[in-house]
Amino acid sequence: MKISGEARGYWFFEGDFPVIVTDWDGRIIAEGYASAGESWMTEDFIPFEAEISFEVDNSISSKGTLILQKDNASGMPEHDDALEIPVIFE
């Protein structure tokens, strides 16, 4: 799966943020990182890209979720954030 888009600079830590793919039941089937396409030391939107490889058992379900997770280096729960996007596997 190739992923690209834009995110605010504060979603990144050291130029990356976690990307997770789950199956329909919420089981993690892939994990990786999205990387900033330019300097991430800003509050502006900046481009990112990620590529994640995984296999899906379509006999169970062809649906899942792509989770873009803010990299929270502080570990403080009030700084956590994520975007969950439903996906269909082909």
C-alpha positions as CSV (number, residue, x, y, z in Angstrom):
1,M,0.0,0.0,0.0
2,K,1.4,3.4,-1.0
3,I,0.2,6.3,1.1
4,S,0.7,10.0,0.5
5,G,-0.8,13.2,1.7
6,E,-0.2,16.2,3.9
7,A,0.0,16.5,7.7
8,R,0.9,19.3,10.1
9,G,4.5,19.4,11.1
10,Y,3.7,18.7,14.7
11,W,2.4,15.2,13.8
12,F,6.0,14.2,13.0
13,F,8.9,13.4,15.3
14,E,12.3,13.3,13.7
15,G,10.5,13.5,10.3
16,D,8.2,10.4,10.8
17,F,4.9,9.3,12.2
18,P,3.5,5.8,12.7
19,V,1.1,4.2,10.1
20,I,-0.9,1.1,11.1
21,V,-3.2,-1.2,9.0
22,T,-5.7,-3.3,10.8
23,D,-8.2,-6.0,9.5
24,W,-11.9,-5.8,10.0
25,D,-11.6,-7.2,13.6
26,G,-9.0,-4.6,14.6
27,R,-6.0,-6.9,14.4
28,I,-2.8,-5.2,13.3
29,I,-1.7,-6.6,10.0
30,A,1.0,-4.1,9.1
31,E,3.0,-1.3,10.7
32,G,5.4,1.3,9.3
33,Y,6.2,5.0,9.2
34,A,5.2,7.9,7.0
35,S,8.2,10.2,6.2
36,A,8.1,13.9,5.7
37,G,8.8,15.1,2.2
38,E,10.4,18.3,3.5
39,S,11.3,20.0,6.7
40,W,8.9,18.9,9.4
41,M,9.9,21.7,11.9
42,T,6.8,23.8,11.2
43,E,3.1,24.0,12.1
44,D,2.2,24.2,8.4
45,F,1.0,21.2,6.3
46,I,3.8,19.3,4.7
47,P,3.8,16.3,2.3
48,F,4.4,12.8,3.5
49,E,4.8,9.3,2.0
50,A,4.7,5.8,3.2
51,E,4.8,2.3,1.7
52,I,3.6,-0.7,3.7
53,S,3.6,-4.4,2.6
54,F,1.2,-6.9,4.0
55,E,-1.1,-9.8,3.1
56,V,-4.8,-10.0,3.6
57,D,-7.0,-13.1,4.0
58,N,-10.0,-11.9,1.9
59,S,-11.9,-15.1,2.8
60,I,-12.5,-13.4,6.2
61,S,-13.1,-9.8,5.1
62,S,-11.9,-7.4,2.5
63,K,-12.3,-4.4,4.8
64,G,-9.9,-2.8,7.3
65,T,-8.6,0.5,8.6
66,L,-5.6,2.6,7.8
67,I,-4.5,4.5,11.0
68,L,-2.3,7.6,10.7
69,Q,-1.0,8.2,14.3
70,K,0.5,11.4,15.5
71,D,4.0,10.7,16.8
72,N,3.7,11.7,20.4
73,A,7.3,11.8,21.7
74,S,6.2,13.3,25.0
75,G,4.1,10.2,25.8
76,M,1.5,12.5,27.4
77,P,-2.1,11.2,26.5
78,E,-3.4,14.7,25.9
79,H,-1.0,15.0,22.9
80,D,-2.2,11.7,21.3
81,D,-4.1,12.0,18.0
82,A,-4.9,9.7,15.1
83,L,-6.9,9.6,11.9
84,E,-8.7,6.3,11.1
85,I,-9.6,5.7,7.4
86,P,-11.7,2.8,6.3
87,V,-10.2,0.8,3.5
88,I,-11.2,-2.0,1.1
89,F,-8.5,-4.5,0.2
90,E,-8.4,-5.8,-3.4
